[in-house]
Amino acid sequence: MDYFVCKWLYDQSFDIHCKKYQGVDGLYQIFKSICDDITPGKKIMVSLVNYYSKLTEKPAPIVPSPYEYYLFNKEAFQHNIEPLNLHQVFTYYLSGIQSIHPSQYNEKVCQLIALMYGVPIQTHIMELDNMYPFYEMGVKSIISTSINNNDHL
């Protein structure tokens, strides 16, 4: 499971390096990438939640070898892309949304991580296949909360 996450984050890091997406489009892309294959994406996310919930202590970080990074994404490897963690990926895209103040980044990252892992469980319990509409609603809610909060500042 950890290698799947490392590969996915390496791909996200490469997208950031290439500036493929900015701001809220990047956030939507993150969740679209999870939902590309509806059934496998949902199963992987539910499995990740199950895996993480059973851990009794923080696992040792996995440090893929250069060859593993090459296998993950040859083009990213050739560009010497530094892998980002999930917090860094979300923060990068949040920084491209003018309505979100940097002081809100940690709070918003926490909300996005909760959304990321909560939606698969919600759709699993509800026996729904398509997670993306729930991700889309969640991102809109998180972003609109920032806009509304900034109006009062």
N, C-alpha and C positions, 0 to 999 in steps of 0.2 A: 504494500500500500504506500509506503514511504517513497519508493522509487517512482510510482505513478505521480505522486504529488511533485516530486523533484522535476520530473520531465515536464509536467504541465507548467510549473513555475518557470522553467527554462524557456519554454515556448512563449510565455507571457513576457518574460524579460526581453526576449528578442523582438516581440511586437513593440515594446516600449522603445528599444534601441532604434528601431526602424521608424518610429513615430507613426505607426499605422493608425492609431486611434488617439484621440485626445478627450479629456474631460469625461462627460457623461457617456459619450460614445464608447470610451474604453471600459467603463463600468458595465455597460450593456454587453459588450463583446466578451468580457470575462464570463458572464453568466450564459451567454450563447454558446461559448466554447464547452461549457459543462453539459449543455443540452443538445449538442450536435447530434449525437446518437441517443435518442430519448431513453430507450431501455437500458443500454449499458451505462450512460451517464448517471441515471438515477440509481442503478444498482451500485455503481462505484461510490457515489456519494453516501448512500445508506450504509454501505460497507465501511466507509471511512468513519462515519459517526459511530458505528458499532465498535470499530477498532479503537478509536480514541476514547470512547466511554469506558472501555474495559482496562485501560492503562491505570496502573496504581501509582506510577511515578513518571516523570517526564522522560521520554525515550532519548537515548543518545542520538545526537544529530547524525544523519547519514550524509557523508561527504562523497558524492560520486567521483570516480576517477576521471581524468581527462578523456579517456576512451569512452566512458559511459556518457559523458556530455556530448561527445562526438556522435554516439549512437542516438542520443535523444534528439539532436537537431544539428545536422552537419553544417548547415549554413551559419547558424548562430555560433557554433564552435569555431568556424573559420574566421568569424568577425571578433573573436575573443570576448564574447558577451559574458559579463559577470551575472551569475544568477541572483535574482532578487528574491526576498521572502514575500509572503502574502501581504504583510503590513506595508512593505515598500511599494508593492504593485498597486494596492488600493490608494495609498497616499499619493502616488504619482498622478493617478487619474483624478483624485479629489483636488489636487493642486491646480488642475486645469479648469475648475468650475469656479468662476468669479464670486458666486454667491456664498461660497464656503470659505470662512476665515481659517487660516492655519491653526488657530487655537481649537478648532473643531475637528481637526483631522483624526485624532485618536478616538474620539467618541464615534465619529462616522465609520471609521475602520471597524470598531467593535460591532456596530450595527450591521455592517456589510458582512462580516464574518458570521454573525448570528443568522443573517438571511441566507448566506451560502449553505450553511449546514441545517438550518431549520426547514427550508422548503422541501428538500428531499424526504425528510421525515413526515412532514405535513401531507405531501402528495402520496407517500407510501400508505399512510394510515387511511387517507381518503380514497385509495385505490385509483388514483389518477396517473396517467402516463406523462402528460406534458407539464413540466415544471416551469418553463419559461414565463408564462403569463404571471405566475406568482413572483418570480424574480423581478420581472418588469414592474409590477405594482410596488414591490418593496423598494426598489431603487428610486422610483418616482416619489414615494413617501419620504424616504431618507433625504433626498435632494430638496423636495418642497418644504420639508421641515426647516432646512437651513435657510431657504429663501424667506419663509415666514418669520423665523427667529431674527434674521438680519433686518427685517423691516421694523422690528421693535427696538433695535439698538440705537 
